[in-house]
Amino acid sequence: MAPRPPALPVEARDLSRSAAFGRASERRSSPYAERAETEANGVDRLLLAAGEAAAARLPLRRLALGRLADRVIARGPALAALGEAELAEAARALRPALLRHGFRSDLVVEAFALAREASGRRLGKRHHRVQLMGGAAILQGWLAEMATGEGKTLTAALPACVAALAGLPVHVVTVNDYLAGRDAEILRPLYEALGLSVAAVVHDQSPAERRAVYAADVVHTANNELVFDYLKDRLALGADTRRAAHGLKGARGGGEGGLVLRGLGFAVIDEADSVLIDEARTPLIISAENDADGEARYRIALELAAGLDPAEYRIVPGERAARLNPAGREAVGARAPRGTADGIWAIAGAREELIEQALSALHLFRPDEQYMIVDGTIQIIDEFTGRIAEGRTWEQGLHQLIEVKEGVALTRQRATLAKLTYQRFFRRYLRAGGMSGTAFELAGEFRAVYALPVVRIPTHRPSRRIAHPAHLLPDAAAKWAAVAEAAAAMAAAGRAVLVGTRSVAASEALAAVLAARGLPHRVLNARHDGEEAAIVAAAGEAGRITVATNMAGRGTDIHLGPGVAAAGGLHVILTEFHESARIDRQLVGRGARQGDPGSWQAIVARDDDLFLRFAPAHLRAVAGVAVLRRWCQAAAERANAAARRAAQAAETQDRDRLAFAGEAV
């Protein structure tokens, strides 16, 4: 086979292939999406090939991005001579050309230079060369991997400004309301200097308020809020599926006929690995309360499940599921109540599925790990962010089983009205790009599923991060004692210490050990998320010990206090490995940012949840920390990838099954 010719530099082929701002979204489908349910081995080969191909093109991409960044910087002196009104007028003058010619490289250079100058004046920060490179990659429809601390918030403003000046609805998508609102306020002066409006979506806004928010030129929003708003619009449209696709017809005006969104034009996806990979294992669902079901059903199911012999079922920790074996199915059939009005007990498949859910509720879902009890309700904890997942519930009776288990008020089981996967939703944008501190490990999947090539952006300054040897302790008690000792030693040396935990329960267990030793500390988890800004702001002070779940790992900057850099900077202690090595990297990346000094260390135990779920007992007993980590994270990544493929396959199957009802959306 003849080798493919190398990609041309950006200057030769421009940043857009046409004035239509890229391909139609549904043409982003891939062999991965089409075969996911039947060809898992073929998918793995495809992802590997896509990742290798992306790596081969990486030097050419970086070269082209660097050249564009240099052109932008060269425009700086000329624009610095403009007054405020002249700068705004120059931005307005670009609008017709961008609308007519798309993201042509000379227009992009001018728009980036204007945004850079406006940022310097209004925010006191001019984009560095690497931030310009990252912004150009996102505008191209790529995923930029930028190291933590490289200023991704400021980087996102560049493509957002260009797309908004071109007249497209722009959505800057991040992982939660806090970051969406924070970034919108930080960047507001920059947007306004270019004549652009900005707004943020937050959880408790009414439909009218959301409609007004989405009318802004640039909208900052959490990923789940955006997809739910899209699904609600699709429900409102009913059979009018062509308008539900939100094409360019609605892109230039406000939402039509009571719709909230005004189009899916351009998306800048912040923390793209979290949004597009971690969150993609399960679809987003809009549901309505079902009149059926009552507390008696779930109480009986829990009693039957608790009465089963361990030999009658199998717990599958890696899938967080339980499976009845033939003896268990026979036992459930024999013990199921007879003559009740609830017909589920007479249907073998239905009662067995309910009992398996009850076994999961009893053995695999624990308070302050997977959920919290807040004001008498069960609130799910997002395992990737450590935050409460507002408005979310588990399906198939699991949520109600946990409510009965914990003795809180029962909510009705819900019937699905609309469902959509992230994989399908984000392919509907006319163009989408993203950024993350941890993306390259999944370059193949990003390319195959979302048509997002990954490009690594160099750091602004060389890293000074130091890694200390990892410690593997026999159990949790020994681990917490070692963590407390290490944190105390670092704090006494005048350094700031950030200790990362995987769950609310773990953070509070460590806090109790620190308190018993008389060590002052602050805790940041889902119980204290209202204090997040204040806790993070003080986390870089000399002698400060901060214990945090994953919520302190994304989108936050810990600034070093006086004397901390001289003492060695922020020291990060990782107390449990996560299912993905990417999340470990995010926590480690809290320290030694932008050339600051810093260090990190892993102090873990053989009875950590990851090891218990994915490593066989004999391996846990003898393996070293490096082997255990690689084994378990590889197994977890395989399980999570299978869940993402299953979500895609299920949606494709549902769409194909119901295609006779109308055009698939």
Buried (B, 14 or more C-beta within 10 A) or exposed (E): EEEEEEEEBBBEEBBBBEEEBBBEBEEBBBEBBEBBBEBBEEBBEBBEEBBEBBBEBBEBBBEBBBBBBEBBBEBBEEBEEBEEEEBBEBBEEBBEBBBEBBBBBEBBBBBBBBBBBBBBBBBEEBBBBBBBBBBBBBBBBBBBBBBBBBBBBBBBBBBBBBBBBBBBBBBBBBBBBBBBBBBBEBBBBBBBBBBBEBBBBBEEBEBEBBBBBBBBBBBBBBBBBBBBBBBBBBEBBEEEBEBBBBBBEBBEEBBBEEBBBBBBBBBBBBBBBBBBBBBBBBBBBBBEEEEEBEEEBBBBBBEBBEEBEEEBBBBEBBBBBBBBEEEBBEBBEEBBEEEEEBEBBEEEEEBBBBBBBBBBBBBBBEBBBBBBBEEEEBBBBBBBBBBBBBEBBBBEBBBBBBBBBBEBEBBEBBEEEBBBBBBBBBBBBBBBBBBBBBBBBBBBBBBBBBBBBBBBBBBBEEBBBBEEEBBBBEEBEBBBBBBBBBBBEBBEEBBBBBBBBBBBBBBBBBBEBBEEEEBEBBBBBBBBBEEBEEBBEBBBBBBBBBBBBBBBBBBBBBBBBEEBBEBBBBBBBBBBBBBBBBBBBBBBBBBBBBBBBBBBBBBBBBBBBBBEBBBEEEBBEEBEBEEBBEBBBEBBBBBBBBBBBBBBBBBBEBEEEEEEEEEEB
